[in-house]
Amino acid sequence: MNVKDLVDQFGLTVAAGQNGLDRQIQGGYCGDLLSDVMGNAPIGCIWLTVQTHQNIVAVAVLREMAAIVLSGGQEPDQETVEKANDEGIPILLWPDTAYDLAGKVFQAGVVNA
């Protein structure tokens, strides 16, 4: 499944990185501690987090992520949006908890990581 399919299936809002919506999803990771995510998130994953600052984009580039999903109604600031657009990293918005979305994604068989 690619990021656009994920957006459509779960009603996510695209906040940035529209040019990266064709990225293939290879796994998933939930976490808010950047050092943990840098060390453990699988390549090609979607990353569910509440972090909104521009460093999330740098982590996503480092781990070659498919997309970042901001949960809990969080929204990125303008600097983060600009950096994500420059790097082609989609930032998606989810109004509920990361736990809720992770369960839905897993149950739907989107990713099994």
MODELLER restraints for C-alpha pairs under 7 A, 6 or more apart:
rsr = mdl.restraints
at = mdl.atoms
rsr.add(forms.Gaussian(group=physical.xy_distance, feature=features.Distance(at['CA:1:A'], at['CA:24:A']), mean=5.87, stdev=0.5))
rsr.add(forms.Gaussian(group=physical.xy_distance, feature=features.Distance(at['CA:1:A'], at['CA:25:A']), mean=5.84, stdev=0.5))
rsr.add(forms.Gaussian(group=physical.xy_distance, feature=features.Distance(at['CA:1:A'], at['CA:110:A']), mean=6.66, stdev=0.5))
rsr.add(forms.Gaussian(group=physical.xy_distance, feature=features.Distance(at['CA:2:A'], at['CA:21:A']), mean=6.91, stdev=0.5))
rsr.add(forms.Gaussian(group=physical.xy_distance, feature=features.Distance(at['CA:2:A'], at['CA:22:A']), mean=5.52, stdev=0.5))
rsr.add(forms.Gaussian(group=physical.xy_distance, feature=features.Distance(at['CA:2:A'], at['CA:23:A']), mean=5.36, stdev=0.5))
rsr.add(forms.Gaussian(group=physical.xy_distance, feature=features.Distance(at['CA:2:A'], at['CA:24:A']), mean=4.19, stdev=0.5))
rsr.add(forms.Gaussian(group=physical.xy_distance, feature=features.Distance(at['CA:2:A'], at['CA:25:A']), mean=5.47, stdev=0.5))
rsr.add(forms.Gaussian(group=physical.xy_distance, feature=features.Distance(at['CA:3:A'], at['CA:21:A']), mean=4.92, stdev=0.5))
rsr.add(forms.Gaussian(group=physical.xy_distance, feature=features.Distance(at['CA:3:A'], at['CA:22:A']), mean=5.94, stdev=0.5))
rsr.add(forms.Gaussian(group=physical.xy_distance, feature=features.Distance(at['CA:3:A'], at['CA:23:A']), mean=5.80, stdev=0.5))
rsr.add(forms.Gaussian(group=physical.xy_distance, feature=features.Distance(at['CA:3:A'], at['CA:24:A']), mean=6.41, stdev=0.5))
rsr.add(forms.Gaussian(group=physical.xy_distance, feature=features.Distance(at['CA:3:A'], at['CA:25:A']), mean=6.54, stdev=0.5))
rsr.add(forms.Gaussian(group=physical.xy_distance, feature=features.Distance(at['CA:3:A'], at['CA:66:A']), mean=6.87, stdev=0.5))
rsr.add(forms.Gaussian(group=physical.xy_distance, feature=features.Distance(at['CA:4:A'], at['CA:21:A']), mean=4.97, stdev=0.5))
rsr.add(forms.Gaussian(group=physical.xy_distance, feature=features.Distance(at['CA:4:A'], at['CA:22:A']), mean=6.25, stdev=0.5))
rsr.add(forms.Gaussian(group=physical.xy_distance, feature=features.Distance(at['CA:7:A'], at['CA:13:A']), mean=6.91, stdev=0.5))
rsr.add(forms.Gaussian(group=physical.xy_distance, feature=features.Distance(at['CA:12:A'], at['CA:92:A']), mean=6.08, stdev=0.5))
rsr.add(forms.Gaussian(group=physical.xy_distance, feature=features.Distance(at['CA:12:A'], at['CA:93:A']), mean=5.64, stdev=0.5))
rsr.add(forms.Gaussian(group=physical.xy_distance, feature=features.Distance(at['CA:12:A'], at['CA:94:A']), mean=5.73, stdev=0.5))
rsr.add(forms.Gaussian(group=physical.xy_distance, feature=features.Distance(at['CA:13:A'], at['CA:92:A']), mean=5.42, stdev=0.5))
rsr.add(forms.Gaussian(group=physical.xy_distance, feature=features.Distance(at['CA:13:A'], at['CA:93:A']), mean=4.96, stdev=0.5))
rsr.add(forms.Gaussian(group=physical.xy_distance, feature=features.Distance(at['CA:14:A'], at['CA:91:A']), mean=6.11, stdev=0.5))
rsr.add(forms.Gaussian(group=physical.xy_distance, feature=features.Distance(at['CA:14:A'], at['CA:92:A']), mean=4.64, stdev=0.5))
rsr.add(forms.Gaussian(group=physical.xy_distance, feature=features.Distance(at['CA:14:A'], at['CA:93:A']), mean=6.42, stdev=0.5))
rsr.add(forms.Gaussian(group=physical.xy_distance, feature=features.Distance(at['CA:15:A'], at['CA:91:A']), mean=5.47, stdev=0.5))
rsr.add(forms.Gaussian(group=physical.xy_distance, feature=features.Distance(at['CA:15:A'], at['CA:92:A']), mean=5.66, stdev=0.5))
rsr.add(forms.Gaussian(group=physical.xy_distance, feature=features.Distance(at['CA:15:A'], at['CA:93:A']), mean=6.73, stdev=0.5))
rsr.add(forms.Gaussian(group=physical.xy_distance, feature=features.Distance(at['CA:16:A'], at['CA:81:A']), mean=5.38, stdev=0.5))
rsr.add(forms.Gaussian(group=physical.xy_distance, feature=features.Distance(at['CA:16:A'], at['CA:84:A']), mean=6.04, stdev=0.5))
rsr.add(forms.Gaussian(group=physical.xy_distance, feature=features.Distance(at['CA:16:A'], at['CA:85:A']), mean=5.73, stdev=0.5))
rsr.add(forms.Gaussian(group=physical.xy_distance, feature=features.Distance(at['CA:16:A'], at['CA:90:A']), mean=5.36, stdev=0.5))
rsr.add(forms.Gaussian(group=physical.xy_distance, feature=features.Distance(at['CA:16:A'], at['CA:91:A']), mean=5.04, stdev=0.5))
rsr.add(forms.Gaussian(group=physical.xy_distance, feature=features.Distance(at['CA:17:A'], at['CA:84:A']), mean=5.46, stdev=0.5))
rsr.add(forms.Gaussian(group=physical.xy_distance, feature=features.Distance(at['CA:17:A'], at['CA:85:A']), mean=4.44, stdev=0.5))
rsr.add(forms.Gaussian(group=physical.xy_distance, feature=features.Distance(at['CA:17:A'], at['CA:88:A']), mean=4.76, stdev=0.5))
rsr.add(forms.Gaussian(group=physical.xy_distance, feature=features.Distance(at['CA:17:A'], at['CA:89:A']), mean=4.81, stdev=0.5))
rsr.add(forms.Gaussian(group=physical.xy_distance, feature=features.Distance(at['CA:17:A'], at['CA:90:A']), mean=3.87, stdev=0.5))
rsr.add(forms.Gaussian(group=physical.xy_distance, feature=features.Distance(at['CA:17:A'], at['CA:91:A']), mean=6.19, stdev=0.5))
rsr.add(forms.Gaussian(group=physical.xy_distance, feature=features.Distance(at['CA:18:A'], at['CA:90:A']), mean=5.97, stdev=0.5))
rsr.add(forms.Gaussian(group=physical.xy_distance, feature=features.Distance(at['CA:19:A'], at['CA:88:A']), mean=5.58, stdev=0.5))
rsr.add(forms.Gaussian(group=physical.xy_distance, feature=features.Distance(at['CA:20:A'], at['CA:88:A']), mean=5.00, stdev=0.5))
rsr.add(forms.Gaussian(group=physical.xy_distance, feature=features.Distance(at['CA:20:A'], at['CA:89:A']), mean=5.68, stdev=0.5))
rsr.add(forms.Gaussian(group=physical.xy_distance, feature=features.Distance(at['CA:20:A'], at['CA:90:A']), mean=5.68, stdev=0.5))
rsr.add(forms.Gaussian(group=physical.xy_distance, feature=features.Distance(at['CA:21:A'], at['CA:90:A']), mean=6.47, stdev=0.5))
rsr.add(forms.Gaussian(group=physical.xy_distance, feature=features.Distance(at['CA:23:A'], at['CA:66:A']), mean=5.40, stdev=0.5))
rsr.add(forms.Gaussian(group=physical.xy_distance, feature=features.Distance(at['CA:24:A'], at['CA:44:A']), mean=6.98, stdev=0.5))
rsr.add(forms.Gaussian(group=physical.xy_distance, feature=features.Distance(at['CA:24:A'], at['CA:66:A']), mean=6.28, stdev=0.5))
rsr.add(forms.Gaussian(group=physical.xy_distance, feature=features.Distance(at['CA:25:A'], at['CA:44:A']), mean=5.70, stdev=0.5))
rsr.add(forms.Gaussian(group=physical.xy_distance, feature=features.Distance(at['CA:25:A'], at['CA:45:A']), mean=5.62, stdev=0.5))
rsr.add(forms.Gaussian(group=physical.xy_distance, feature=features.Distance(at['CA:25:A'], at['CA:46:A']), mean=6.56, stdev=0.5))
rsr.add(forms.Gaussian(group=physical.xy_distance, feature=features.Distance(at['CA:25:A'], at['CA:66:A']), mean=5.66, stdev=0.5))
rsr.add(forms.Gaussian(group=physical.xy_distance, feature=features.Distance(at['CA:26:A'], at['CA:44:A']), mean=4.91, stdev=0.5))
rsr.add(forms.Gaussian(group=physical.xy_distance, feature=features.Distance(at['CA:26:A'], at['CA:45:A']), mean=5.20, stdev=0.5))
rsr.add(forms.Gaussian(group=physical.xy_distance, feature=features.Distance(at['CA:26:A'], at['CA:111:A']), mean=6.59, stdev=0.5))
rsr.add(forms.Gaussian(group=physical.xy_distance, feature=features.Distance(at['CA:27:A'], at['CA:42:A']), mean=6.52, stdev=0.5))
rsr.add(forms.Gaussian(group=physical.xy_distance, feature=features.Distance(at['CA:27:A'], at['CA:44:A']), mean=6.42, stdev=0.5))
rsr.add(forms.Gaussian(group=physical.xy_distance, feature=features.Distance(at['CA:27:A'], at['CA:45:A']), mean=4.26, stdev=0.5))
rsr.add(forms.Gaussian(group=physical.xy_distance, feature=features.Distance(at['CA:27:A'], at['CA:46:A']), mean=6.41, stdev=0.5))
rsr.add(forms.Gaussian(group=physical.xy_distance, feature=features.Distance(at['CA:27:A'], at['CA:111:A']), mean=5.16, stdev=0.5))
rsr.add(forms.Gaussian(group=physical.xy_distance, feature=features.Distance(at['CA:27:A'], at['CA:112:A']), mean=6.37, stdev=0.5))
rsr.add(forms.Gaussian(group=physical.xy_distance, feature=features.Distance(at['CA:27:A'], at['CA:113:A']), mean=4.81, stdev=0.5))
rsr.add(forms.Gaussian(group=physical.xy_distance, feature=features.Distance(at['CA:28:A'], at['CA:45:A']), mean=4.63, stdev=0.5))
rsr.add(forms.Gaussian(group=physical.xy_distance, feature=features.Distance(at['CA:28:A'], at['CA:46:A']), mean=4.78, stdev=0.5))
rsr.add(forms.Gaussian(group=physical.xy_distance, feature=features.Distance(at['CA:28:A'], at['CA:47:A']), mean=5.93, stdev=0.5))
rsr.add(forms.Gaussian(group=physical.xy_distance, feature=features.Distance(at['CA:28:A'], at['CA:111:A']), mean=6.62, stdev=0.5))
rsr.add(forms.Gaussian(group=physical.xy_distance, feature=features.Distance(at['CA:28:A'], at['CA:113:A']), mean=5.65, stdev=0.5))
rsr.add(forms.Gaussian(group=physical.xy_distance, feature=features.Distance(at['CA:29:A'], at['CA:41:A']), mean=5.73, stdev=0.5))
rsr.add(forms.Gaussian(group=physical.xy_distance, feature=features.Distance(at['CA:29:A'], at['CA:45:A']), mean=6.62, stdev=0.5))
rsr.add(forms.Gaussian(group=physical.xy_distance, feature=features.Distance(at['CA:29:A'], at['CA:46:A']), mean=6.32, stdev=0.5))
rsr.add(forms.Gaussian(group=physical.xy_distance, feature=features.Distance(at['CA:29:A'], at['CA:47:A']), mean=4.89, stdev=0.5))
rsr.add(forms.Gaussian(group=physical.xy_distance, feature=features.Distance(at['CA:29:A'], at['CA:48:A']), mean=6.23, stdev=0.5))
rsr.add(forms.Gaussian(group=physical.xy_distance, feature=features.Distance(at['CA:30:A'], at['CA:47:A']), mean=5.79, stdev=0.5))
rsr.add(forms.Gaussian(group=physical.xy_distance, feature=features.Distance(at['CA:30:A'], at['CA:48:A']), mean=4.72, stdev=0.5))
rsr.add(forms.Gaussian(group=physical.xy_distance, feature=features.Distance(at['CA:30:A'], at['CA:49:A']), mean=6.14, stdev=0.5))
rsr.add(forms.Gaussian(group=physical.xy_distance, feature=features.Distance(at['CA:31:A'], at['CA:37:A']), mean=6.36, stdev=0.5))
rsr.add(forms.Gaussian(group=physical.xy_distance, feature=features.Distance(at['CA:31:A'], at['CA:48:A']), mean=6.55, stdev=0.5))
rsr.add(forms.Gaussian(group=physical.xy_distance, feature=features.Distance(at['CA:31:A'], at['CA:49:A']), mean=5.61, stdev=0.5))
rsr.add(forms.Gaussian(group=physical.xy_distance, feature=features.Distance(at['CA:32:A'], at['CA:49:A']), mean=5.40, stdev=0.5))
rsr.add(forms.Gaussian(group=physical.xy_distance, feature=features.Distance(at['CA:32:A'], at['CA:50:A']), mean=6.46, stdev=0.5))
rsr.add(forms.Gaussian(group=physical.xy_distance, feature=features.Distance(at['CA:32:A'], at['CA:51:A']), mean=6.25, stdev=0.5))
rsr.add(forms.Gaussian(group=physical.xy_distance, feature=features.Distance(at['CA:38:A'], at['CA:59:A']), mean=6.14, stdev=0.5))
rsr.add(forms.Gaussian(group=physical.xy_distance, feature=features.Distance(at['CA:38:A'], at['CA:63:A']), mean=6.72, stdev=0.5))
rsr.add(forms.Gaussian(group=physical.xy_distance, feature=features.Distance(at['CA:41:A'], at['CA:63:A']), mean=6.96, stdev=0.5))
rsr.add(forms.Gaussian(group=physical.xy_distance, feature=features.Distance(at['CA:43:A'], at['CA:63:A']), mean=5.29, stdev=0.5))
rsr.add(forms.Gaussian(group=physical.xy_distance, feature=features.Distance(at['CA:43:A'], at['CA:64:A']), mean=5.43, stdev=0.5))
rsr.add(forms.Gaussian(group=physical.xy_distance, feature=features.Distance(at['CA:43:A'], at['CA:65:A']), mean=5.79, stdev=0.5))
rsr.add(forms.Gaussian(group=physical.xy_distance, feature=features.Distance(at['CA:44:A'], at['CA:64:A']), mean=5.58, stdev=0.5))
rsr.add(forms.Gaussian(group=physical.xy_distance, feature=features.Distance(at['CA:44:A'], at['CA:65:A']), mean=4.31, stdev=0.5))
rsr.add(forms.Gaussian(group=physical.xy_distance, feature=features.Distance(at['CA:44:A'], at['CA:66:A']), mean=4.93, stdev=0.5))
rsr.add(forms.Gaussian(group=physical.xy_distance, feature=features.Distance(at['CA:45:A'], at['CA:65:A']), mean=4.97, stdev=0.5))
rsr.add(forms.Gaussian(group=physical.xy_distance, feature=features.Distance(at['CA:45:A'], at['CA:66:A']), mean=5.38, stdev=0.5))
rsr.add(forms.Gaussian(group=physical.xy_distance, feature=features.Distance(at['CA:46:A'], at['CA:65:A']), mean=6.15, stdev=0.5))
rsr.add(forms.Gaussian(group=physical.xy_distance, feature=features.Distance(at['CA:46:A'], at['CA:66:A']), mean=5.44, stdev=0.5))
rsr.add(forms.Gaussian(group=physical.xy_distance, feature=features.Distance(at['CA:46:A'], at['CA:67:A']), mean=4.85, stdev=0.5))
rsr.add(forms.Gaussian(group=physical.xy_distance, feature=features.Distance(at['CA:46:A'], at['CA:68:A']), mean=5.71, stdev=0.5))
rsr.add(forms.Gaussian(group=physical.xy_distance, feature=features.Distance(at['CA:46:A'], at['CA:69:A']), mean=6.91, stdev=0.5))
rsr.add(forms.Gaussian(group=physical.xy_distance, feature=features.Distance(at['CA:47:A'], at['CA:67:A']), mean=6.39, stdev=0.5))
rsr.add(forms.Gaussian(group=physical.xy_distance, feature=features.Distance(at['CA:47:A'], at['CA:68:A']), mean=4.79, stdev=0.5))
rsr.add(forms.Gaussian(group=physical.xy_distance, feature=features.Distance(at['CA:47:A'], at['CA:69:A']), mean=5.81, stdev=0.5))
rsr.add(forms.Gaussian(group=physical.xy_distance, feature=features.Distance(at['CA:48:A'], at['CA:68:A']), mean=6.16, stdev=0.5))
rsr.add(forms.Gaussian(group=physical.xy_distance, feature=features.Distance(at['CA:48:A'], at['CA:69:A']), mean=4.71, stdev=0.5))
rsr.add(forms.Gaussian(group=physical.xy_distance, feature=features.Distance(at['CA:48:A'], at['CA:70:A']), mean=5.99, stdev=0.5))
rsr.add(forms.Gaussian(group=physical.xy_distance, feature=features.Distance(at['CA:48:A'], at['CA:71:A']), mean=6.55, stdev=0.5))
rsr.add(forms.Gaussian(group=physical.xy_distance, feature=features.Distance(at['CA:48:A'], at['CA:98:A']), mean=5.96, stdev=0.5))
rsr.add(forms.Gaussian(group=physical.xy_distance, feature=features.Distance(at['CA:49:A'], at['CA:69:A']), mean=6.30, stdev=0.5))
rsr.add(forms.Gaussian(group=physical.xy_distance, feature=features.Distance(at['CA:49:A'], at['CA:70:A']), mean=5.24, stdev=0.5))
rsr.add(forms.Gaussian(group=physical.xy_distance, feature=features.Distance(at['CA:49:A'], at['CA:71:A']), mean=5.98, stdev=0.5))
rsr.add(forms.Gaussian(group=physical.xy_distance, feature=features.Distance(at['CA:49:A'], at['CA:98:A']), mean=6.93, stdev=0.5))
rsr.add(forms.Gaussian(group=physical.xy_distance, feature=features.Distance(at['CA:50:A'], at['CA:70:A']), mean=5.36, stdev=0.5))
rsr.add(forms.Gaussian(group=physical.xy_distance, feature=features.Distance(at['CA:50:A'], at['CA:71:A']), mean=5.52, stdev=0.5))
rsr.add(forms.Gaussian(group=physical.xy_distance, feature=features.Distance(at['CA:50:A'], at['CA:72:A']), mean=6.77, stdev=0.5))
rsr.add(forms.Gaussian(group=physical.xy_distance, feature=features.Distance(at['CA:50:A'], at['CA:74:A']), mean=6.24, stdev=0.5))
rsr.add(forms.Gaussian(group=physical.xy_distance, feature=features.Distance(at['CA:52:A'], at['CA:75:A']), mean=6.42, stdev=0.5))
rsr.add(forms.Gaussian(group=physical.xy_distance, feature=features.Distance(at['CA:52:A'], at['CA:76:A']), mean=4.75, stdev=0.5))
rsr.add(forms.Gaussian(group=physical.xy_distance, feature=features.Distance(at['CA:52:A'], at['CA:77:A']), mean=6.86, stdev=0.5))
rsr.add(forms.Gaussian(group=physical.xy_distance, feature=features.Distance(at['CA:53:A'], at['CA:76:A']), mean=6.57, stdev=0.5))
rsr.add(forms.Gaussian(group=physical.xy_distance, feature=features.Distance(at['CA:53:A'], at['CA:77:A']), mean=6.76, stdev=0.5))
rsr.add(forms.Gaussian(group=physical.xy_distance, feature=features.Distance(at['CA:53:A'], at['CA:80:A']), mean=5.88, stdev=0.5))
rsr.add(forms.Gaussian(group=physical.xy_distance, feature=features.Distance(at['CA:54:A'], at['CA:79:A']), mean=6.33, stdev=0.5))
rsr.add(forms.Gaussian(group=physical.xy_distance, feature=features.Distance(at['CA:54:A'], at['CA:80:A']), mean=4.19, stdev=0.5))
rsr.add(forms.Gaussian(group=physical.xy_distance, feature=features.Distance(at['CA:54:A'], at['CA:83:A']), mean=6.79, stdev=0.5))
rsr.add(forms.Gaussian(group=physical.xy_distance, feature=features.Distance(at['CA:57:A'], at['CA:83:A']), mean=6.80, stdev=0.5))
rsr.add(forms.Gaussian(group=physical.xy_distance, feature=features.Distance(at['CA:57:A'], at['CA:84:A']), mean=5.89, stdev=0.5))
rsr.add(forms.Gaussian(group=physical.xy_distance, feature=features.Distance(at['CA:67:A'], at['CA:89:A']), mean=5.84, stdev=0.5))
rsr.add(forms.Gaussian(group=physical.xy_distance, feature=features.Distance(at['CA:67:A'], at['CA:90:A']), mean=4.86, stdev=0.5))
rsr.add(forms.Gaussian(group=physical.xy_distance, feature=features.Distance(at['CA:67:A'], at['CA:91:A']), mean=5.97, stdev=0.5))
rsr.add(forms.Gaussian(group=physical.xy_distance, feature=features.Distance(at['CA:68:A'], at['CA:90:A']), mean=6.25, stdev=0.5))
rsr.add(forms.Gaussian(group=physical.xy_distance, feature=features.Distance(at['CA:68:A'], at['CA:91:A']), mean=4.84, stdev=0.5))
rsr.add(forms.Gaussian(group=physical.xy_distance, feature=features.Distance(at['CA:68:A'], at['CA:92:A']), mean=6.12, stdev=0.5))
rsr.add(forms.Gaussian(group=physical.xy_distance, feature=features.Distance(at['CA:69:A'], at['CA:91:A']), mean=5.78, stdev=0.5))
rsr.add(forms.Gaussian(group=physical.xy_distance, feature=features.Distance(at['CA:69:A'], at['CA:92:A']), mean=4.60, stdev=0.5))
rsr.add(forms.Gaussian(group=physical.xy_distance, feature=features.Distance(at['CA:69:A'], at['CA:93:A']), mean=5.69, stdev=0.5))
rsr.add(forms.Gaussian(group=physical.xy_distance, feature=features.Distance(at['CA:69:A'], at['CA:94:A']), mean=6.79, stdev=0.5))
rsr.add(forms.Gaussian(group=physical.xy_distance, feature=features.Distance(at['CA:70:A'], at['CA:92:A']), mean=6.09, stdev=0.5))
rsr.add(forms.Gaussian(group=physical.xy_distance, feature=features.Distance(at['CA:70:A'], at['CA:93:A']), mean=5.00, stdev=0.5))
rsr.add(forms.Gaussian(group=physical.xy_distance, feature=features.Distance(at['CA:70:A'], at['CA:94:A']), mean=6.03, stdev=0.5))
rsr.add(forms.Gaussian(group=physical.xy_distance, feature=features.Distance(at['CA:71:A'], at['CA:93:A']), mean=6.23, stdev=0.5))
rsr.add(forms.Gaussian(group=physical.xy_distance, feature=features.Distance(at['CA:71:A'], at['CA:94:A']), mean=4.74, stdev=0.5))
rsr.add(forms.Gaussian(group=physical.xy_distance, feature=features.Distance(at['CA:71:A'], at['CA:95:A']), mean=5.88, stdev=0.5))
rsr.add(forms.Gaussian(group=physical.xy_distance, feature=features.Distance(at['CA:71:A'], at['CA:96:A']), mean=6.00, stdev=0.5))
rsr.add(forms.Gaussian(group=physical.xy_distance, feature=features.Distance(at['CA:71:A'], at['CA:97:A']), mean=5.56, stdev=0.5))
rsr.add(forms.Gaussian(group=physical.xy_distance, feature=features.Distance(at['CA:71:A'], at['CA:98:A']), mean=5.38, stdev=0.5))
rsr.add(forms.Gaussian(group=physical.xy_distance, feature=features.Distance(at['CA:72:A'], at['CA:94:A']), mean=6.45, stdev=0.5))
rsr.add(forms.Gaussian(group=physical.xy_distance, feature=features.Distance(at['CA:72:A'], at['CA:95:A']), mean=4.98, stdev=0.5))
rsr.add(forms.Gaussian(group=physical.xy_distance, feature=features.Distance(at['CA:72:A'], at['CA:96:A']), mean=4.66, stdev=0.5))
rsr.add(forms.Gaussian(group=physical.xy_distance, feature=features.Distance(at['CA:72:A'], at['CA:97:A']), mean=4.93, stdev=0.5))
rsr.add(forms.Gaussian(group=physical.xy_distance, feature=features.Distance(at['CA:73:A'], at['CA:93:A']), mean=6.93, stdev=0.5))
rsr.add(forms.Gaussian(group=physical.xy_distance, feature=features.Distance(at['CA:73:A'], at['CA:94:A']), mean=6.05, stdev=0.5))
rsr.add(forms.Gaussian(group=physical.xy_distance, feature=features.Distance(at['CA:73:A'], at['CA:95:A']), mean=4.11, stdev=0.5))
rsr.add(forms.Gaussian(group=physical.xy_distance, feature=features.Distance(at['CA:73:A'], at['CA:96:A']), mean=6.44, stdev=0.5))
rsr.add(forms.Gaussian(group=physical.xy_distance, feature=features.Distance(at['CA:75:A'], at['CA:93:A']), mean=6.97, stdev=0.5))
rsr.add(forms.Gaussian(group=physical.xy_distance, feature=features.Distance(at['CA:84:A'], at['CA:90:A']), mean=6.61, stdev=0.5))
rsr.add(forms.Gaussian(group=physical.xy_distance, feature=features.Distance(at['CA:105:A'], at['CA:111:A']), mean=6.88, stdev=0.5))
rsr.add(forms.Gaussian(group=physical.xy_distance, feature=features.Distance(at['CA:106:A'], at['CA:112:A']), mean=6.32, stdev=0.5))
